[in-house]
Amino acid sequence: MIDFIFNPSSVAVIGASNNPDKWGNWISNCLLKHKDKRSVYLIDKNKSIKDIPQPLDLVVICVAVEEVEFVVDQLLEINTKAIICITAGFSEKGNSELEQRIVDKAKQNGTVFIGPNCAGIWDANTPIDCLPLGDFMPGNVGVISQSGGLVVDLAERLKPTGIGFSRVITIGNQNGVDLKDIIQSLNDDTHTEIIAMYCEGVDKIPFEYIQTLAKPLVLYVPWATPAAIRAAKRHTGSDLSIALNVARNMMDFTAMIQYVNSWQPKSAAKRTMLVTDTGGYGVILSTSAEFNSLLIDEPSEKLISEITNVVSNQSTVANPIDMVGSSAGFTKDAVEVMKILQQSDEIDNIIMHVHVERDADQDYQYATQLANAVRQGGKPVIFTCFNYNTSGVKALLKNRMVVCRDPDVATALMKNVCN
């Protein structure tokens, strides 16, 4: 178990620095934010590990590659419980044997070794900040990533949806600790509801174990193109290869996390109804939906009649349904259409685009009713919008609905939901 690394009683930075351009400076400043929670020791070139007056739960190493082994040897002598190695450069030619030797020493000593070539860890609740690349919003997603920069990007993409992080662990080359133990730490964490993982070393992913987890796991693995394989090898020394049923880009990764966060079910099939309040978006969604193998069939006369009875006479009732005039936006008509589609045996799932703004309070109320209709109906629904700042969209997000800014992302997500 590695949970203790997120709440150590003592932590030291080896390679602390006053230079604002160095990792040793960034890591030190991050850890000092919560110095009231634990002892923090900063060891620069003028100090020694022997100057630390107590055993260490966690040590962060920010020194040059050629210095790491000497530092690790010293830390193992004083029985340090865990080491996070920020230092990069081990994947380069000539350093792979050095990396393995250091990792083996840590394992033999029973010391947890995170990295090398990682960006640190972060926990919203203990709290600990040892990941200086971004300002993360607290939430319910636990993140495992071989890339520190990707975590920052994911955080920024999720912020408009109101989804934040519970715990983050960057693993870099992921050579020192079993990935299963890392996943288990998030599965056991009471503040984590969803696990999101970016991984380049597909051969190290314990797929059978993942299927036994109590919590959903969203996995992002890049396409194994020749250039990507070479890049992964240089980045983390990982052997990138093919993995099925995973996110392939950041847009899909973010959308899949949104969908899991909504706690909606998988789709029974691909019969999809498109609903818009602007005709052009109906065309765009239709193109994207069929490109992603969704079935955009015309509704029966019975279903057309039911919908026609609750929308304005300016609306076009087909597939897509183009709700214009008094039916456009977050309205009672939109709620009634959602209820009808949720009950129809002709439809498996729904993509609804809503962008027309009216009265802010009214939009908020009808959007809340829309979310309730989705919950009660049980069929998967993905909303699309032009921005996340309208009252109606904010209400959808508050109710943990899936709202995508891009129609292509929405239809690709629905394809994944159907699979």
LUMLOSE-280820 format. One line per 2 residues: number of its first residue (from 0); their letters; for each residue x, y, z negated of N, C-alpha, C. Coordinates in steps of 0.1 Angstrom, whole numbers, plus 5000, padded with zeros to 4 digits. Layout:
# residues N
NUM> A> X/Y/Z/X/Y/Z/X/Y/Z  ...;
END
This chain:
# residues 419
0> MI> 5008/4988/5000/5000/5000/5000/5009/5013/5000  5005/5022/5008/5013/5035/5009/5005/5047/5004;
2> DF> 4994/5045/4998/4986/5057/4994/4993/5067/4985  5003/5062/4977/5009/5071/4968/5017/5082/4975;
4> IF> 5021/5080/4988/5028/5091/4994/5020/5103/4996  5007/5102/4996/4998/5114/4997/4996/5121/4984;
6> NP> 5000/5115/4973/4999/5122/4960/5011/5118/4951  5023/5121/4955/5035/5118/4947/5036/5127/4935;
8> SS> 5042/5122/4924/5044/5131/4913/5056/5140/4915  5065/5135/4924/5077/5143/4927/5081/5142/4941;
10> VA> 5086/5153/4947/5090/5152/4961/5102/5161/4963  5111/5157/4972/5123/5165/4975/5125/5166/4990;
12> VI> 5131/5177/4994/5134/5180/5008/5149/5179/5009  5155/5170/5016/5169/5170/5019/5172/5177/5032;
14> GA> 5179/5188/5032/5181/5196/5044/5173/5208/5043  5169/5212/5030/5162/5225/5029/5170/5236/5034;
16> SN> 5163/5247/5039/5171/5258/5046/5164/5271/5044  5171/5282/5044/5166/5295/5044/5164/5300/5058;
18> NP> 5168/5292/5068/5167/5296/5082/5153/5294/5087  5145/5304/5091/5131/5302/5094/5129/5295/5107;
20> DK> 5140/5291/5114/5139/5284/5127/5141/5269/5125  5143/5264/5112/5146/5250/5110/5135/5243/5103;
22> WG> 5134/5230/5106/5124/5222/5099/5125/5222/5084  5138/5222/5079/5140/5222/5065/5134/5234/5058;
24> NW> 5133/5245/5065/5126/5257/5060/5111/5255/5060  5106/5250/5071/5091/5249/5073/5086/5239/5063;
26> IS> 5092/5227/5062/5087/5217/5053/5088/5222/5038  5099/5229/5034/5100/5234/5021/5089/5244/5017;
28> NC> 5086/5253/5026/5075/5263/5024/5062/5256/5023  5059/5246/5031/5046/5239/5030/5045/5232/5017;
30> LL> 5055/5225/5012/5054/5217/4999/5053/5227/4987  5059/5238/4988/5058/5248/4977/5044/5254/4975;
32> KH> 5036/5252/4985/5022/5257/4984/5015/5250/4972  5019/5238/4969/5012/5230/4959/5022/5225/4948;
34> KD> 5031/5234/4945/5041/5230/4935/5035/5229/4921  5023/5234/4919/5016/5232/4906/5011/5217/4905;
36> KR> 5010/5210/4916/5005/5196/4916/5016/5186/4914  5029/5189/4916/5040/5180/4915/5053/5187/4915;
38> SV> 5064/5180/4911/5077/5186/4911/5082/5186/4925  5088/5198/4929/5093/5199/4942/5108/5203/4941;
40> YL> 5117/5196/4947/5131/5198/4947/5136/5201/4961  5143/5212/4963/5149/5216/4976/5164/5214/4976;
42> ID> 5169/5205/4984/5183/5202/4984/5189/5207/4997  5197/5217/4996/5204/5223/5008/5218/5217/5008;
44> KN> 5226/5223/5017/5240/5218/5019/5249/5221/5007  5244/5230/4998/5252/5233/4986/5248/5225/4974;
46> KS> 5238/5217/4976/5233/5209/4964/5235/5194/4967  5233/5186/4957/5234/5171/4958/5222/5164/4953;
48> IK> 5219/5153/4959/5208/5145/4954/5210/5141/4939  5222/5141/4935/5225/5138/4921/5220/5149/4911;
50> DI> 5217/5161/4917/5213/5172/4909/5198/5171/4905  5191/5161/4911/5177/5159/4908/5175/5152/4894;
52> PQ> 5168/5157/4885/5168/5151/4871/5158/5140/4869  5152/5135/4879/5142/5124/4877/5141/5115/4890;
54> PL> 5136/5103/4888/5133/5094/4900/5124/5101/4910  5125/5098/4922/5117/5105/4932/5107/5095/4939;
56> DL> 5094/5100/4939/5084/5093/4946/5085/5094/4961  5088/5106/4966/5088/5109/4980/5100/5119/4983;
58> VV> 5107/5116/4994/5117/5124/4999/5115/5127/5014  5117/5139/5018/5116/5143/5032/5130/5146/5037;
60> IC> 5134/5139/5048/5148/5141/5053/5147/5150/5065  5154/5161/5065/5155/5171/5076/5170/5174/5079;
62> VA> 5178/5163/5082/5192/5165/5085/5195/5160/5099  5207/5162/5103/5211/5157/5117/5212/5142/5117;
64> VE> 5210/5136/5129/5210/5122/5131/5222/5115/5124  5234/5120/5126/5246/5114/5120/5247/5114/5105;
66> EV> 5238/5122/5099/5238/5123/5084/5228/5115/5077  5218/5110/5085/5206/5103/5079/5210/5091/5071;
68> EF> 5219/5082/5077/5222/5070/5070/5228/5072/5056  5238/5082/5056/5244/5085/5043/5234/5090/5033;
70> VV> 5224/5098/5037/5214/5103/5028/5205/5092/5023  5201/5083/5033/5192/5072/5029/5199/5063/5019;
72> DQ> 5212/5060/5021/5220/5052/5012/5219/5058/4998  5221/5071/4997/5220/5077/4983/5206/5076/4977;
74> LL> 5196/5078/4985/5182/5077/4980/5179/5063/4976  5184/5053/4983/5181/5039/4979/5188/5036/4966;
76> EI> 5199/5042/4963/5207/5039/4951/5199/5044/4939  5190/5054/4940/5182/5059/4929/5168/5054/4930;
78> NT> 5166/5044/4939/5153/5037/4940/5141/5047/4943  5144/5055/4953/5133/5064/4958/5122/5055/4964;
80> KA> 5110/5059/4961/5098/5050/4965/5095/5051/4980  5096/5064/4985/5092/5066/4999/5100/5076/5006;
82> II> 5103/5075/5019/5111/5084/5026/5103/5088/5039  5102/5101/5042/5097/5106/5055/5109/5112/5062;
84> CI> 5112/5106/5074/5123/5111/5082/5118/5119/5093  5120/5132/5092/5116/5141/5103/5126/5141/5114;
86> TA> 5138/5138/5112/5149/5138/5122/5146/5131/5134  5148/5137/5146/5146/5131/5159/5159/5128/5165;
88> GF> 5159/5121/5177/5171/5118/5184/5175/5103/5183  5167/5095/5176/5170/5081/5175/5167/5073/5187;
90> SE> 5157/5078/5195/5154/5071/5207/5164/5073/5218  5173/5082/5216/5183/5084/5227/5193/5073/5227;
92> KG> 5200/5071/5238/5210/5060/5240/5220/5061/5229  5223/5050/5223/5234/5049/5213/5229/5050/5199;
94> NS> 5216/5054/5197/5211/5056/5183/5201/5046/5179  5197/5037/5188/5186/5027/5184/5191/5017/5174;
96> EL> 5204/5013/5175/5209/5004/5165/5211/5011/5151  5214/5024/5151/5215/5031/5139/5202/5032/5132;
98> EQ> 5191/5035/5140/5178/5036/5135/5174/5023/5128  5176/5012/5135/5172/4999/5130/5179/4995/5117;
100> RI> 5192/4999/5117/5200/4996/5105/5194/5004/5093  5191/5016/5095/5185/5024/5084/5172/5019/5079;
102> VD> 5163/5015/5089/5150/5010/5086/5151/4997/5078  5160/4988/5082/5162/4975/5075/5167/4977/5061;
104> KA> 5176/4987/5059/5180/4990/5045/5168/4994/5036  5160/5002/5041/5148/5007/5034/5139/4995/5030;
106> KQ> 5137/4987/5040/5128/4975/5038/5134/4966/5027  5146/4963/5028/5153/4954/5018/5152/4960/5004;
108> NG> 5151/4973/5003/5151/4980/4990/5136/4981/4985  5127/4978/4994/5113/4980/4990/5108/4994/4991;
110> TV> 5115/5002/4999/5112/5016/5001/5104/5019/5013  5093/5026/5012/5084/5029/5023/5092/5039/5032;
112> FI> 5093/5037/5045/5100/5046/5054/5091/5050/5065  5087/5063/5066/5079/5068/5076/5087/5076/5086;
114> GP> 5086/5072/5099/5094/5078/5110/5103/5068/5115  5115/5073/5120/5119/5087/5121/5112/5094/5133;
116> NC> 5116/5107/5135/5110/5115/5146/5095/5117/5143  5092/5120/5131/5078/5123/5128/5077/5138/5123;
118> AG> 5065/5143/5121/5063/5157/5117/5058/5158/5103  5056/5147/5096/5052/5148/5082/5038/5143/5079;
120> IW> 5033/5146/5067/5019/5142/5063/5012/5153/5058  4999/5151/5056/4990/5162/5051/4978/5155/5044;
122> DA> 4973/5161/5033/4961/5156/5027/4953/5167/5021  4940/5168/5024/4932/5180/5020/4928/5179/5006;
124> NT> 4929/5167/5000/4923/5165/4987/4932/5163/4975  4945/5159/4978/4954/5156/4966/4959/5169/4960;
126> PI> 4962/5180/4966/4965/5181/4981/4980/5181/4982  4984/5178/4995/4998/5179/4998/4999/5184/5013;
128> DC> 5009/5193/5015/5011/5198/5028/5026/5196/5032  5028/5186/5040/5042/5183/5045/5041/5182/5060;
130> LP> 5033/5190/5066/5031/5190/5081/5030/5204/5086  5041/5211/5089/5041/5225/5091/5037/5230/5105;
132> LG> 5030/5222/5113/5027/5226/5126/5014/5233/5128  5005/5233/5118/4992/5239/5120/4985/5241/5107;
134> DF> 4974/5249/5108/4965/5251/5096/4953/5243/5098  4952/5232/5091/4941/5222/5093/4929/5225/5084;
136> MP> 4917/5222/5090/4905/5224/5083/4901/5211/5076  4898/5211/5063/4894/5199/5056/4881/5193/5062;
138> GN> 4881/5180/5062/4869/5173/5068/4870/5158/5065  4864/5150/5073/4862/5136/5071/4870/5127/5080;
140> VG> 4879/5132/5088/4886/5124/5098/4900/5122/5093  4904/5109/5092/4918/5106/5089/4926/5103/5101;
142> VI> 4937/5109/5103/4945/5109/5116/4958/5102/5114  4961/5093/5124/4974/5086/5125/4979/5090/5139;
144> SQ> 4991/5095/5140/4996/5099/5153/5011/5097/5154  5015/5093/5166/5030/5092/5168/5035/5106/5173;
146> SG> 5026/5115/5175/5029/5129/5179/5024/5139/5169  5033/5148/5165/5028/5159/5156/5021/5170/5164;
148> GL> 5025/5173/5176/5019/5183/5184/5005/5179/5188  5002/5166/5190/4989/5162/5194/4979/5164/5182;
150> VV> 4984/5163/5170/4975/5165/5158/4971/5180/5158  4980/5189/5161/4976/5203/5161/4966/5206/5172;
152> DL> 4968/5200/5184/4958/5202/5195/4945/5196/5191  4944/5184/5185/4932/5178/5181/4924/5187/5170;
154> AE> 4932/5192/5161/4926/5201/5151/4919/5213/5157  4926/5219/5167/4920/5231/5173/4908/5228/5182;
156> RL> 4908/5216/5188/4897/5212/5196/4885/5209/5187  4887/5204/5176/4876/5200/5167/4870/5211/5159;
158> KP> 4878/5221/5156/4874/5233/5148/4860/5238/5152  4858/5241/5165/4845/5247/5169/4833/5238/5166;
160> TG> 4836/5225/5165/4825/5215/5162/4822/5214/5147  4831/5220/5139/4830/5219/5124/4836/5206/5118;
162> IG> 4843/5199/5126/4849/5186/5121/4864/5189/5117  4868/5184/5105/4881/5186/5101/4887/5173/5096;
164> FS> 4899/5175/5090/4907/5163/5086/4906/5160/5071  4907/5148/5067/4908/5144/5053/4923/5141/5050;
166> RV> 4929/5135/5059/4943/5130/5057/4950/5129/5071  4962/5132/5072/4970/5131/5084/4983/5124/5081;
168> IT> 4987/5115/5089/5001/5109/5088/5006/5107/5102  5017/5114/5104/5024/5113/5117/5035/5102/5115;
170> IG> 5037/5094/5125/5045/5082/5123/5057/5081/5133  5058/5091/5142/5069/5091/5151/5072/5078/5158;
172> NQ> 5085/5074/5156/5089/5061/5162/5082/5049/5156  5076/5051/5144/5068/5040/5138/5076/5027/5137;
174> NG> 5088/5028/5131/5096/5016/5130/5098/5011/5116  5094/5020/5106/5097/5016/5092/5086/5010/5084;
176> VD> 5073/5012/5088/5062/5007/5080/5052/5001/5089  5045/4991/5084/5035/4983/5092/5023/4992/5095;
178> LK> 5019/4993/5108/5008/5001/5112/4995/4997/5105  4994/4984/5102/4982/4979/5095/4981/4985/5081;
180> DI> 4993/4987/5074/4993/4993/5061/4988/5007/5061  4993/5014/5072/4989/5028/5074/4974/5030/5076;
182> IQ> 4969/5021/5085/4954/5021/5088/4946/5018/5075  4951/5008/5067/4944/5004/5055/4944/5016/5045;
184> SL> 4954/5024/5045/4954/5035/5035/4943/5045/5038  4940/5047/5051/4928/5055/5055/4915/5048/5053;
186> ND> 4915/5035/5055/4903/5028/5053/4899/5028/5038  4909/5029/5029/4906/5029/5015/4904/5043/5009;
188> DT> 4907/5053/5017/4906/5067/5012/4891/5071/5011  4887/5075/5000/4872/5078/4998/4868/5091/5006;
190> HT> 4877/5099/5010/4874/5111/5017/4874/5109/5032  4878/5098/5036/4879/5095/5051/4867/5087/5055;
192> EI> 4860/5092/5065/4849/5084/5071/4852/5079/5084  4861/5085/5092/4864/5081/5105/4880/5081/5106;
194> IA> 4885/5071/5113/4900/5070/5115/4902/5073/5130  4911/5083/5133/4915/5086/5147/4930/5083/5148;
196> MY> 4933/5076/5159/4947/5072/5160/4952/5074/5174  4964/5081/5176/4971/5082/5188/4983/5073/5187;
198> CE> 4985/5064/5197/4995/5054/5196/5001/5052/5210  5014/5051/5211/5021/5048/5224/5026/5034/5224;
200> GV> 5029/5028/5212/5033/5014/5211/5022/5005/5210  5015/5002/5222/5003/4994/5222/5006/4980/5216;
202> DK> 5018/4975/5218/5021/4961/5213/5021/4961/5198  5021/4973/5191/5022/4973/5176/5008/4975/5170;
204> IP> 4998/4977/5179/4984/4979/5174/4978/4966/5169  4973/4965/5157/4967/4952/5152/4952/4952/5156;
206> FE> 4949/4949/5169/4935/4950/5173/4926/4941/5166  4930/4929/5163/4921/4920/5155/4918/4925/5141;
208> YI> 4928/4931/5135/4926/4937/5122/4917/4949/5122  4918/4957/5133/4909/4969/5134/4895/4965/5134;
210> QT> 4891/4954/5140/4878/4950/5141/4872/4946/5127  4880/4944/5117/4875/4940/5104/4873/4952/5095;
212> LA> 4877/4965/5100/4876/4976/5091/4862/4980/5088  4861/4986/5076/4848/4991/5072/4844/5004/5078;
214> KP> 4854/5011/5083/4852/5025/5089/4855/5024/5104  4849/5032/5112/4851/5033/5127/4865/5039/5130;
216> LV> 4871/5033/5140/4885/5038/5144/4884/5042/5159  4888/5054/5162/4888/5059/5176/4903/5060/5180;
218> LY> 4906/5053/5191/4919/5051/5195/4922/5058/5208  4933/5065/5209/4938/5072/5221/4951/5066/5225;
220> VP> 4951/5060/5237/4964/5055/5243/4965/5060/5257  4976/5067/5260/4977/5073/5274/4978/5062/5285;
222> WA> 4974/5066/5297/4975/5056/5308/4990/5052/5310  4992/5039/5312/5005/5034/5313/5010/5035/5328;
224> TP> 5012/5048/5332/5018/5050/5345/5033/5049/5344  5040/5048/5355/5055/5047/5354/5062/5058/5347;
226> AA> 5057/5071/5350/5063/5082/5343/5060/5083/5328  5047/5079/5325/5043/5079/5311/5051/5068/5303;
228> IR> 5053/5057/5309/5061/5046/5302/5075/5051/5299  5081/5058/5309/5094/5064/5306/5094/5075/5296;
230> AA> 5084/5083/5296/5083/5094/5286/5081/5089/5272  5072/5078/5271/5070/5072/5258/5082/5066/5252;
232> KR> 5090/5060/5261/5103/5054/5257/5112/5064/5251  5113/5076/5258/5122/5086/5254/5117/5093/5241;
234> HT> 5103/5094/5240/5097/5102/5229/5098/5094/5216  5093/5082/5216/5093/5074/5203/5099/5060/5204;
236> GS> 5105/5057/5216/5110/5044/5218/5100/5033/5219  5087/5037/5222/5076/5028/5223/5074/5022/5237;
238> DL> 5069/5010/5237/5066/5003/5250/5052/5005/5253  5049/5016/5260/5035/5019/5264/5030/5009/5275;
240> SI> 5018/5003/5272/5013/4994/5282/4997/4995/5282  4991/4987/5289/4976/4988/5291/4968/4984/5278;
242> AL> 4958/4993/5275/4949/4989/5264/4935/4993/5269  4925/4985/5266/4912/4987/5271/4903/4994/5261;
244> NV> 4892/5000/5266/4882/5007/5257/4888/5017/5247  4896/5025/5253/4902/5036/5244/4901/5049/5252;
246> AR> 4903/5060/5244/4904/5073/5250/4916/5075/5258  4916/5082/5270/4927/5083/5278/4932/5098/5279;
248> NM> 4925/5107/5274/4929/5121/5274/4924/5128/5261  4928/5140/5259/4924/5147/5247/4910/5151/5247;
250> MD> 4904/5154/5258/4890/5157/5259/4881/5146/5255  4884/5134/5260/4877/5122/5257/4879/5118/5242;
252> FT> 4891/5119/5237/4894/5116/5223/4886/5125/5214  4885/5138/5217/4878/5147/5208/4863/5144/5209;
254> AM> 4858/5141/5221/4844/5138/5222/4840/5125/5215  4849/5115/5216/4846/5102/5210/4845/5104/5194;
256> IQ> 4854/5112/5189/4854/5115/5175/4841/5122/5171  4836/5131/5179/4823/5138/5177/4812/5127/5177;
258> YV> 4812/5118/5186/4801/5108/5187/4801/5099/5175  4813/5094/5171/4813/5086/5159/4809/5093/5147;
260> NS> 4812/5106/5146/4808/5114/5135/4793/5116/5135  4786/5115/5146/4772/5117/5146/4764/5104/5141;
262> WQ> 4772/5093/5140/4766/5081/5136/4754/5076/5145  4755/5079/5157/4745/5074/5167/4750/5060/5171;
264> PK> 4740/5052/5177/4744/5039/5181/4750/5038/5195  4754/5026/5199/4758/5024/5212/4746/5024/5221;
266> SA> 4747/5026/5234/4735/5026/5243/4732/5012/5247  4719/5009/5249/4715/4996/5253/4719/4993/5268;
268> AK> 4718/5004/5276/4721/5003/5290/4725/5017/5295  4725/5019/5309/4730/5031/5315/4719/5040/5320;
270> RT> 4707/5037/5318/4696/5045/5324/4696/5059/5316  4699/5069/5323/4702/5082/5316/4692/5093/5322;
272> ML> 4686/5100/5313/4678/5112/5317/4686/5124/5314  4687/5133/5324/4693/5146/5323/4683/5157/5321;
274> VT> 4685/5165/5311/4676/5176/5308/4684/5189/5308  4680/5199/5315/4688/5212/5316/4678/5224/5315;
276> DT> 4683/5235/5312/4676/5248/5312/4682/5257/5323  4689/5251/5332/4695/5259/5343/4697/5249/5355;
278> GG> 4691/5252/5366/4691/5242/5378/4705/5238/5382  4714/5248/5383/4728/5245/5387/4734/5234/5379;
280> YG> 4732/5235/5366/4738/5225/5357/4732/5212/5359  4720/5211/5363/4714/5198/5367/4721/5191/5378;
282> VI> 4725/5199/5388/4733/5194/5399/4747/5189/5395  4753/5197/5387/4767/5194/5382/4766/5181/5373;
284> LS> 4757/5181/5364/4755/5169/5355/4752/5156/5363  4744/5158/5374/4740/5146/5382/4752/5140/5389;
286> TS> 4761/5149/5395/4773/5145/5401/4782/5138/5392  4784/5144/5380/4793/5138/5370/4788/5125/5365;
288> AE> 4775/5125/5362/4769/5113/5356/4770/5101/5366  4767/5102/5379/4768/5091/5388/4783/5087/5391;
290> FN> 4792/5097/5390/4806/5094/5391/4810/5085/5380  4804/5087/5368/4807/5078/5357/4798/5066/5355;
292> SL> 4792/5063/5366/4784/5050/5367/4771/5050/5359  4766/5062/5355/4753/5062/5348/4742/5062/5358;
294> LI> 4731/5056/5354/4719/5054/5363/4710/5066/5362  4709/5074/5372/4700/5086/5372/4688/5083/5381;
296> DE> 4679/5075/5376/4667/5071/5383/4656/5082/5382  4647/5082/5392/4636/5091/5391/4626/5085/5381;
298> PS> 4619/5094/5373/4610/5089/5363/4597/5084/5370  4589/5076/5363/4576/5071/5368/4566/5082/5368;
300> EK> 4555/5081/5375/4544/5091/5374/4539/5092/5360  4538/5082/5353/4533/5082/5339/4542/5091/5330;
302> LI> 4556/5089/5332/4565/5098/5324/4565/5112/5328  4564/5114/5342/4563/5128/5347/4551/5135/5341;
304> SE> 4540/5128/5341/4527/5134/5336/4529/5138/5321  4535/5129/5313/4537/5132/5299/4545/5144/5297;
306> IT> 4556/5145/5304/4565/5157/5303/4558/5170/5308  4551/5168/5319/4545/5180/5326/4535/5187/5316;
308> NV> 4529/5178/5307/4519/5184/5298/4525/5192/5287  4538/5192/5285/4544/5199/5274/4554/5210/5278;
310> VS> 4556/5212/5291/4565/5222/5296/4558/5232/5304  4564/5243/5307/4558/5254/5315/4557/5249/5329;
312> NQ> 4547/5256/5337/4545/5252/5351/4556/5256/5360  4566/5263/5355/4577/5267/5363/4588/5256/5363;
314> ST> 4587/5246/5353/4597/5236/5352/4595/5225/5363  4607/5219/5367/4607/5208/5376/4609/5195/5368;
316> VA> 4599/5187/5369/4599/5174/5361/4603/5163/5371  4616/5159/5370/4621/5148/5377/4633/5143/5369;
318> NP> 4644/5139/5376/4656/5136/5369/4668/5142/5377  4673/5153/5373/4672/5159/5360/4658/5167/5359;
320> ID> 4655/5169/5346/4644/5178/5342/4649/5192/5341  4644/5201/5349/4649/5215/5349/4638/5223/5342;
322> MV> 4641/5226/5329/4632/5234/5321/4635/5249/5322  4627/5256/5328/4629/5271/5330/4617/5278/5324;
324> GS> 4618/5291/5325/4607/5300/5320/4606/5299/5305  4594/5297/5300/4591/5297/5286/4596/5284/5280;
326> SA> 4599/5274/5288/4604/5261/5282/4619/5261/5280  4626/5271/5286/4641/5271/5285/4646/5274/5272;
328> GF> 4658/5269/5269/4665/5271/5256/4660/5262/5245  4663/5267/5233/4658/5259/5221/4644/5263/5218;
330> TK> 4635/5255/5223/4621/5258/5222/4613/5246/5217  4600/5248/5214/4591/5237/5210/4590/5227/5222;
332> DA> 4590/5232/5234/4589/5224/5246/4601/5214/5246  4613/5219/5243/4625/5210/5243/4624/5199/5233;
334> VE> 4618/5203/5221/4616/5193/5211/4606/5182/5215  4595/5187/5221/4585/5177/5226/4590/5168/5237;
336> VM> 4598/5173/5246/4604/5165/5257/4614/5155/5250  4622/5159/5241/4631/5149/5234/4623/5138/5228;
338> KI> 4612/5141/5221/4604/5131/5215/4598/5121/5225  4593/5126/5236/4588/5118/5247/4599/5108/5252;
340> LQ> 4610/5114/5255/4621/5106/5261/4626/5095/5251  4626/5099/5238/4631/5089/5228/4621/5077/5227;
342> QS> 4609/5079/5231/4599/5069/5230/4597/5061/5243  4602/5066/5254/4600/5060/5267/4608/5048/5269;
344> DE> 4602/5037/5274/4609/5025/5277/4616/5025/5290  4616/5037/5297/4623/5039/5310/4637/5044/5308;
346> ID> 4640/5050/5296/4652/5057/5293/4660/5050/5282  4674/5049/5285/4683/5044/5274/4690/5054/5267;
348> NI> 4693/5066/5274/4700/5076/5267/4698/5090/5274  4702/5100/5267/4698/5114/5272/4710/5123/5271;
350> IM> 4712/5131/5282/4721/5142/5281/4713/5155/5283  4714/5164/5274/4706/5177/5274/4715/5189/5274;
352> HV> 4714/5197/5284/4721/5210/5284/4712/5221/5279  4716/5229/5269/4708/5240/5264/4717/5252/5263;
354> HV> 4714/5263/5269/4722/5275/5268/4714/5288/5266  4702/5288/5270/4694/5301/5269/4692/5305/5254;
356> ER> 4696/5317/5251/4694/5323/5238/4682/5331/5237  4675/5329/5226/4663/5338/5223/4664/5344/5209;
358> DA> 4655/5341/5200/4656/5346/5187/4665/5337/5179  4675/5342/5171/4685/5334/5165/4678/5324/5154;
360> DQ> 4669/5330/5146/4663/5321/5136/4654/5310/5143  4647/5314/5153/4639/5304/5160/4647/5294/5167;
362> DY> 4658/5298/5173/4667/5288/5180/4673/5278/5169  4676/5283/5158/4682/5275/5147/4672/5265/5143;
364> QY> 4659/5269/5141/4649/5260/5136/4645/5249/5147  4644/5253/5160/4641/5243/5170/4653/5234/5172;
366> AT> 4665/5239/5171/4677/5230/5173/4677/5219/5161  4673/5224/5149/4672/5214/5138/4662/5204/5141;
368> QL> 4651/5208/5146/4640/5198/5150/4645/5189/5161  4652/5194/5170/4658/5185/5181/4667/5174/5175;
370> AN> 4676/5179/5165/4684/5169/5159/4676/5158/5151  4665/5163/5145/4657/5153/5137/4650/5143/5147;
372> AV> 4646/5148/5159/4640/5140/5169/4650/5129/5174  4663/5133/5175/4673/5123/5179/4675/5113/5168;
374> RQ> 4675/5117/5156/4677/5107/5145/4666/5098/5144  4654/5103/5145/4642/5094/5144/4640/5085/5156;
376> GG> 4644/5090/5168/4642/5082/5180/4652/5071/5181  4664/5074/5178/4675/5063/5178/4682/5061/5191;
378> KP> 4678/5068/5202/4685/5067/5214/4697/5076/5215  4708/5073/5220/4720/5082/5221/4717/5095/5229;
380> VI> 4721/5106/5223/4719/5119/5229/4732/5127/5229  4736/5132/5240/4748/5141/5240/4743/5155/5246;
382> FT> 4746/5165/5239/4742/5179/5243/4754/5185/5250  4751/5194/5259/4762/5202/5265/4758/5217/5263;
384> CF> 4767/5226/5263/4765/5240/5261/4775/5249/5268  4774/5262/5268/4784/5271/5274/4793/5276/5263;
386> NY> 4789/5276/5251/4798/5280/5240/4792/5275/5227  4801/5275/5216/4797/5269/5203/4792/5280/5194;
388> NT> 4790/5292/5198/4787/5303/5189/4773/5307/5188  4764/5301/5195/4750/5305/5194/4743/5298/5182;
390> SG> 4733/5304/5177/4726/5298/5165/4721/5284/5168  4715/5281/5179/4710/5268/5182/4721/5257/5182;
392> VK> 4732/5260/5189/4743/5251/5189/4749/5249/5175  4750/5260/5168/4755/5258/5154/4747/5249/5146;
394> AL> 4733/5250/5148/4724/5241/5141/4726/5226/5145  4728/5224/5158/4731/5210/5162/4744/5205/5156;
396> LK> 4754/5213/5156/4767/5209/5150/4766/5206/5135  4758/5215/5128/4756/5213/5114/4749/5200/5111;
398> NR> 4740/5195/5120/4733/5183/5119/4741/5171/5125  4754/5173/5128/4763/5163/5133/4758/5157/5146;
400> MV> 4753/5166/5155/4750/5162/5168/4762/5163/5177  4763/5156/5188/4774/5157/5197/4771/5168/5207;
402> VC> 4780/5178/5208/4779/5189/5217/4792/5191/5225  4791/5189/5238/4803/5190/5246/4803/5203/5254;
404> RD> 4814/5210/5256/4815/5222/5264/4815/5219/5278  4820/5207/5282/4823/5203/5296/4813/5192/5300;
406> PD> 4806/5193/5311/4797/5183/5316/4804/5170/5319  4816/5171/5325/4824/5159/5328/4828/5151/5316;
408> VA> 4831/5158/5305/4834/5151/5292/4821/5144/5287  4810/5151/5288/4797/5145/5282/4794/5132/5290;
410> TA> 4795/5132/5303/4791/5120/5310/4801/5109/5309  4814/5113/5308/4824/5103/5305/4822/5096/5291;
412> LM> 4819/5105/5282/4816/5100/5268/4804/5090/5269  4793/5094/5276/4781/5085/5276/4785/5072/5283;
414> KN> 4794/5072/5293/4798/5060/5299/4805/5051/5289  4813/5057/5280/4820/5049/5269/4810/5044/5259;
416> VC> 4799/5052/5256/4789/5048/5247/4782/5036/5253  4779/5036/5266/4772/5025/5272/4781/5012/5273;
418> N> 4794/5014/5272/4803/5002/5273/4807/4997/5259;
END
